[in-house]
Amino acid sequence: MASLTLPYVPHYVAAPPSKENLEYADLAIIDISKADTEEGRTALAIEVREALLDHGFFYVVNHGYSQDQTDRIFDIADLPFSAVSDSEKQIYARTMKQSGSYRGYKLRQYWHIDAGIRDQLENYNIHRDVTRRGHPETLRPLLPEIEEFSKYNHFNVVHPLLRLIARSLELPEETLVNIHDYDAVGETIVGFMKYYPRTEEEETKTKNVWLKGHTDFGSITILWSQPVAGLQIMTPGGKWRWVRHIENALVVNAGDALDFLTGGYYKGTIHRVVKPPEDQENYPRLGVFYFAMPNDDVKLVPMAESPVLQRVGIHRRCVDSEAPMMEQWRKARTSAYGQSKLENGKEKGVEQEVLNGVLVKHYN
């Protein structure tokens, strides 16, 4: 991707990988290039099923983007934060509680984390239709590249994974692809995020937690692996474990929509962001994401026609007649996160709220 014909972008230099002795989650590595053959897809469907049932998180490698292309995307991802003035950021900021949309900026200190401490995280999210709304001046020449990146995630990673998941449920391959239409009305987005180091007081009051344990509300989240540690997942044994950086790999996890659609067979995995280890604690943490969601008009009811779900049993989060549409669910989750008052749950260290009649948990 990077060539002399593309607009100049300053190179973003990330921190070196941590050398701390961290307890990492043992996540599966999926070689997506094997999906090119029928034999490969059959084998990968089993691997994806086991990865989703085991941790709900896994790596994807050999996805087709070179290291230079990935580096270029991270260079672009830093611009909304380092090359846009605070006054221009305000022009493109969104008040998510009112809009129910993640598009545009989420500025720092919008979310309440704990003990009166608010976040030190900036987001800039771009709808897959990059013309849907305006963008800061510095990003405008780069919109064709961002759109290309969005399409690459959707057609070269999301759709192949959805086909493998459908196979794992013994459903026709296009079952999930058909409800993740790139051109349909929905909120699938490219996300750029930058976490900034916090004060000692903020770390103490929040017990080093930057974002509480939560599930994503879409179907599949893609995180382009980067070296600053901070992401942790809750393992099946109830222990928090770090996610290891693998150069030019993707970190993929399941979200609420897949949980709804599979009747709890593939659950959204609880994850959080914490203070980086000591050898990285003074570095910012830049993230590049692709949040894939079903079309807005998809009703989030289990795919009861799946022979697998019929065999293992379907566990609904609500009765089918009251199940939310994807648009309702994403707007409810977006509006409430970091803004609503949470109640103490029955489990230790768990807070909860009810959205659209569905219980949502947050983990400390």
C-alpha positions as CSV (number, residue, x, y, z in Angstrom):
1,M,0.0,0.0,0.0
2,A,2.7,2.5,1.0
3,S,4.1,4.1,-2.1
4,L,5.3,7.5,-3.5
5,T,1.8,8.1,-5.0
6,L,0.1,8.1,-1.6
7,P,-0.3,11.2,0.6
8,Y,2.6,11.7,3.1
9,V,1.8,10.5,6.6
10,P,4.3,10.8,9.5
11,H,5.4,7.4,10.6
12,Y,4.0,6.3,14.0
13,V,6.6,4.7,16.2
14,A,5.1,2.3,18.8
15,A,6.6,1.0,22.0
16,P,8.8,-2.0,21.8
17,P,7.0,-5.2,22.9
18,S,7.0,-5.8,26.7
19,K,9.6,-8.1,28.2
20,E,7.7,-8.5,31.4
21,N,6.8,-12.0,32.5
22,L,3.0,-11.8,32.0
23,E,0.4,-14.5,32.3
24,Y,-0.8,-14.8,28.7
25,A,-4.0,-16.5,27.5
26,D,-3.3,-19.5,25.3
27,L,-5.2,-18.5,22.2
28,A,-5.7,-20.5,19.0
29,I,-4.0,-19.2,15.8
30,I,-6.2,-19.4,12.7
31,D,-4.4,-19.4,9.3
32,I,-7.1,-17.8,7.2
33,S,-5.2,-18.5,3.9
34,K,-6.3,-22.2,4.3
35,A,-9.9,-21.1,3.6
36,D,-9.1,-21.0,-0.1
37,T,-9.8,-24.8,-0.5
38,E,-12.8,-26.9,0.5
39,E,-10.5,-29.2,2.6
40,G,-9.1,-26.1,4.3
41,R,-12.5,-24.7,5.1
42,T,-13.6,-27.9,6.6
43,A,-10.6,-28.0,8.9
44,L,-10.8,-24.3,9.8
45,A,-14.5,-24.5,10.7
46,I,-13.5,-27.0,13.4
47,E,-10.6,-24.8,14.6
48,V,-12.8,-21.7,14.8
49,R,-15.5,-23.6,16.7
50,E,-13.0,-24.8,19.3
51,A,-11.5,-21.4,19.6
52,L,-14.9,-19.7,20.1
53,L,-16.0,-22.3,22.6
54,D,-12.7,-22.2,24.5
55,H,-11.9,-18.5,24.9
56,G,-14.0,-16.6,22.4
57,F,-10.8,-15.0,21.3
58,F,-8.3,-16.1,18.7
59,Y,-5.6,-14.9,16.3
60,V,-5.9,-14.7,12.5
61,V,-2.6,-14.9,10.5
62,N,-1.8,-14.9,6.7
63,H,-4.8,-12.5,6.1
64,G,-3.2,-10.9,3.1
65,Y,-2.0,-7.5,4.4
66,S,1.8,-7.1,4.4
67,Q,3.6,-5.6,7.3
68,D,4.2,-2.4,5.3
69,Q,0.5,-2.1,4.7
70,T,-0.3,-2.6,8.4
71,D,2.3,-0.1,9.4
72,R,0.7,2.5,7.0
73,I,-2.7,1.9,8.6
74,F,-1.2,2.6,12.1
75,D,0.4,5.7,10.7
76,I,-3.0,6.9,9.5
77,A,-4.7,5.8,12.7
78,D,-2.6,8.2,14.8
79,L,-3.5,11.3,12.8
80,P,-6.9,11.9,14.3
81,F,-5.2,12.3,17.7
82,S,-1.8,13.8,16.9
83,A,-2.6,16.0,13.9
84,V,-6.0,17.5,14.7
85,S,-6.5,20.4,17.0
86,D,-8.7,20.2,20.0
87,S,-11.1,22.8,18.5
88,E,-11.4,20.8,15.3
89,K,-12.0,17.6,17.3
90,Q,-15.0,19.3,18.9
91,I,-16.5,19.8,15.5
92,Y,-16.5,16.1,14.8
93,A,-17.3,14.9,18.4
94,R,-20.4,12.8,19.1
95,T,-22.4,12.7,22.2
96,M,-23.1,9.0,22.2
97,K,-25.7,9.0,25.0
98,Q,-28.0,11.1,22.8
99,S,-27.0,9.8,19.3
100,G,-26.5,6.1,20.0
101,S,-23.7,6.2,17.5
102,Y,-20.0,5.7,17.8
103,R,-19.2,7.6,14.6
104,G,-16.8,10.6,14.9
105,Y,-14.8,11.4,18.1
106,K,-15.3,10.1,21.6
107,L,-13.1,12.5,23.5
108,R,-11.3,11.9,26.7
109,Q,-13.1,11.8,30.0
110,Y,-16.5,10.9,28.5
111,W,-16.8,7.5,30.2
112,H,-16.9,7.0,33.9
113,I,-14.6,4.2,34.9
114,D,-14.7,3.9,38.7
115,A,-14.5,6.0,41.9
116,G,-15.2,9.2,40.1
117,I,-12.4,8.7,37.6
118,R,-13.1,9.1,33.9
119,D,-11.3,7.6,30.9
120,Q,-8.2,8.8,29.2
121,L,-9.1,7.3,25.8
122,E,-9.8,9.0,22.5
123,N,-11.7,7.3,19.7
124,Y,-12.2,8.2,16.1
125,N,-14.6,5.9,14.4
126,I,-15.4,5.9,10.7
127,H,-18.5,4.3,9.1
128,R,-17.7,1.8,6.3
129,D,-19.3,4.4,4.0
130,V,-16.7,7.0,4.6
131,T,-18.9,9.7,2.9
132,R,-21.6,9.3,5.5
133,R,-20.3,12.3,7.4
134,G,-17.5,14.9,7.4
135,H,-14.0,14.3,8.7
136,P,-11.1,16.4,9.9
137,E,-9.2,18.1,7.2
138,T,-6.0,16.0,7.7
139,L,-8.0,12.7,7.1
140,R,-9.8,13.8,3.9
141,P,-7.0,12.9,1.5
142,L,-6.7,9.5,3.2
143,L,-10.4,8.5,3.0
144,P,-9.8,6.2,-0.1
145,E,-7.2,4.2,1.8
146,I,-9.5,4.0,4.9
147,E,-12.4,2.8,2.7
148,E,-10.1,0.2,1.1
149,F,-9.0,-1.0,4.5
150,S,-12.7,-1.2,5.6
151,K,-13.6,-3.4,2.6
152,Y,-10.5,-5.5,3.1
153,N,-11.5,-6.3,6.7
154,H,-15.1,-7.0,5.6
155,F,-14.6,-9.2,2.6
156,N,-11.2,-10.8,3.3
157,V,-11.6,-11.4,7.0
158,V,-15.1,-11.0,8.4
159,H,-16.9,-12.8,5.6
160,P,-14.5,-15.8,5.5
161,L,-14.8,-16.1,9.3
162,L,-18.7,-15.9,9.1
163,R,-18.7,-18.7,6.5
164,L,-16.5,-20.8,8.8
165,I,-18.8,-20.1,11.8
166,A,-21.9,-21.0,9.7
167,R,-20.2,-24.3,8.7
168,S,-19.5,-25.0,12.4
169,L,-23.2,-24.7,13.0
170,E,-24.0,-27.0,10.0
171,L,-25.7,-24.1,8.3
172,P,-25.3,-23.0,4.6
173,E,-22.1,-21.0,4.3
174,E,-23.8,-17.7,3.4
175,T,-26.2,-17.7,6.3
176,L,-24.3,-15.2,8.4
177,V,-22.7,-13.4,5.4
178,N,-26.2,-12.5,4.1
179,I,-27.0,-10.6,7.3
180,H,-23.7,-8.7,7.2
181,D,-24.2,-7.0,3.9
182,Y,-21.6,-4.3,3.4
183,D,-24.1,-2.0,1.7
184,A,-27.0,-2.5,4.1
185,V,-28.0,0.0,6.7
186,G,-25.9,-0.6,9.8
187,E,-23.1,0.6,12.0
188,T,-20.1,-1.5,11.0
189,I,-17.1,0.8,11.5
190,V,-13.3,1.2,11.4
191,G,-12.2,2.3,14.8
192,F,-9.0,4.2,15.8
193,M,-8.3,4.4,19.5
194,K,-5.6,6.0,21.5
195,Y,-5.1,5.3,25.3
196,Y,-3.0,7.8,27.2
197,P,-0.9,7.2,30.3
198,R,-2.8,8.2,33.5
199,T,-1.8,9.7,36.9
200,E,-0.9,7.6,39.9
201,E,-4.1,8.8,41.6
202,E,-6.2,7.6,38.7
203,E,-4.5,4.2,38.7
204,T,-4.9,3.8,42.4
205,K,-8.6,4.7,42.4
206,T,-9.4,2.4,39.5
207,K,-7.1,-0.5,40.6
208,N,-5.2,0.0,37.2
209,V,-8.4,-0.7,35.2
210,W,-8.7,1.5,32.1
211,L,-11.9,-0.1,30.7
212,K,-14.0,-2.5,32.9
213,G,-14.7,-6.0,31.8
214,H,-17.4,-6.1,29.1
215,T,-18.5,-7.8,25.9
216,D,-18.6,-6.1,22.5
217,F,-22.1,-5.7,21.1
218,G,-21.5,-6.6,17.5
219,S,-20.9,-10.0,16.0
220,I,-17.1,-10.0,15.4
221,T,-14.4,-7.5,16.5
222,I,-11.1,-7.4,14.7
223,L,-8.2,-5.8,16.6
224,W,-5.0,-5.4,14.6
225,S,-2.3,-6.6,17.0
226,Q,-0.1,-3.9,18.4
227,P,2.8,-4.1,20.9
228,V,1.6,-2.2,24.0
229,A,0.1,-4.8,26.4
230,G,-3.2,-3.9,28.1
231,L,-5.9,-6.1,26.8
232,Q,-6.9,-8.9,29.1
233,I,-9.6,-11.6,28.7
234,M,-11.5,-13.6,31.3
235,T,-10.6,-17.2,30.8
236,P,-13.0,-20.1,31.4
237,G,-11.6,-20.5,34.9
238,G,-12.5,-16.9,35.8
239,K,-8.9,-15.7,35.7
240,W,-7.8,-12.5,33.8
241,R,-5.1,-13.3,31.3
242,W,-3.1,-11.0,29.0
243,V,-3.4,-11.1,25.2
244,R,0.0,-11.5,23.6
245,H,1.1,-9.3,20.7
246,I,1.9,-11.2,17.5
247,E,3.4,-9.2,14.7
248,N,0.9,-8.5,11.9
249,A,-1.7,-10.8,13.4
250,L,-5.3,-10.0,14.0
251,V,-7.0,-10.6,17.4
252,V,-10.6,-11.6,16.8
253,N,-13.4,-12.0,19.4
254,A,-17.1,-12.8,19.4
255,G,-19.7,-10.2,20.6
256,D,-23.3,-10.0,21.8
257,A,-24.8,-10.3,18.4
258,L,-23.2,-13.7,17.8
259,D,-24.3,-14.7,21.3
260,F,-27.9,-13.9,20.5
261,L,-27.8,-15.5,17.1
262,T,-26.3,-18.8,18.3
263,G,-28.5,-19.1,21.4
264,G,-25.6,-18.7,23.8
265,Y,-23.5,-21.4,22.0
266,Y,-20.8,-18.8,21.1
267,K,-20.8,-16.3,23.9
268,G,-19.4,-12.8,23.8
269,T,-16.1,-13.0,25.7
270,I,-15.5,-10.7,28.6
271,H,-12.4,-8.5,28.2
272,R,-11.0,-5.4,29.7
273,V,-8.1,-2.9,29.3
274,V,-5.7,-2.3,32.1
275,K,-2.5,-0.3,32.8
276,P,0.3,-1.6,30.6
277,P,3.3,-3.4,32.3
278,E,6.0,-1.4,33.8
279,D,8.3,-1.3,30.8
280,Q,5.5,0.2,28.7
281,E,3.6,2.3,31.2
282,N,4.8,5.7,29.8
283,Y,3.8,4.9,26.2
284,P,0.4,5.6,24.6
285,R,-1.5,2.6,23.2
286,L,-2.8,3.0,19.7
287,G,-5.4,0.6,18.5
288,V,-6.9,-0.2,15.0
289,F,-10.2,-2.0,15.0
290,Y,-13.0,-3.2,12.7
291,F,-16.3,-3.7,14.5
292,A,-18.5,-5.9,12.4
293,M,-22.3,-5.9,13.1
294,P,-25.3,-7.5,11.5
295,N,-27.5,-5.3,9.4
296,D,-29.7,-2.9,11.5
297,D,-32.9,-4.8,10.5
298,V,-31.7,-8.2,11.8
299,K,-33.7,-9.5,14.7
300,L,-31.4,-11.0,17.2
301,V,-33.0,-14.4,17.7
302,P,-31.3,-17.7,17.7
303,M,-30.8,-19.5,14.4
304,A,-32.9,-22.4,15.5
305,E,-32.6,-24.2,12.2
306,S,-29.0,-25.1,13.1
307,P,-28.7,-28.8,13.7
308,V,-25.9,-28.1,16.1
309,L,-28.0,-25.7,18.2
310,Q,-30.8,-28.2,18.1
311,R,-28.5,-30.9,19.6
312,V,-26.8,-28.8,22.3
313,G,-29.9,-26.7,23.3
314,I,-30.7,-23.1,22.8
315,H,-30.3,-20.6,25.7
316,R,-32.0,-17.4,24.9
317,R,-31.2,-14.1,26.6
318,C,-34.9,-13.1,26.2
319,V,-37.9,-14.6,24.5
320,D,-37.9,-14.3,20.8
321,S,-40.9,-12.0,20.6
322,E,-39.0,-9.4,22.7
323,A,-35.6,-9.8,21.1
324,P,-34.1,-6.5,19.9
325,M,-33.3,-5.6,16.4
326,M,-29.6,-5.0,15.8
327,E,-30.2,-1.3,15.6
328,Q,-32.0,-1.2,18.9
329,W,-29.2,-3.2,20.6
330,R,-26.3,-1.2,19.3
331,K,-27.9,2.1,20.2
332,A,-28.8,0.9,23.7
333,R,-25.3,-0.4,24.4
334,T,-23.6,2.7,22.8
335,S,-25.8,5.2,24.7
336,A,-25.5,3.5,28.1
337,Y,-21.7,2.6,28.2
338,G,-19.9,4.7,30.8
339,Q,-22.9,6.9,31.3
340,S,-25.6,4.8,33.0
341,K,-25.7,4.1,36.8
342,L,-24.8,0.4,37.4
343,E,-26.2,-1.8,40.1
344,N,-24.2,-4.3,42.1
345,G,-24.7,-7.8,40.7
346,K,-25.0,-11.1,42.6
347,E,-21.5,-12.0,41.7
348,K,-18.5,-10.4,43.5
349,G,-16.9,-7.7,41.4
350,V,-19.8,-7.5,38.9
351,E,-22.1,-4.6,38.2
352,Q,-25.1,-4.8,35.9
353,E,-27.8,-3.0,34.0
354,V,-30.8,-4.0,32.0
355,L,-31.0,-2.8,28.3
356,N,-34.0,-3.7,26.1
357,G,-35.0,-6.2,28.7
358,V,-31.6,-8.0,28.5
359,L,-29.2,-8.2,31.5
360,V,-25.8,-6.7,30.7
361,K,-22.8,-7.3,33.1
362,H,-19.7,-5.2,33.7
363,Y,-16.7,-6.8,35.5
364,N,-14.2,-5.0,37.7
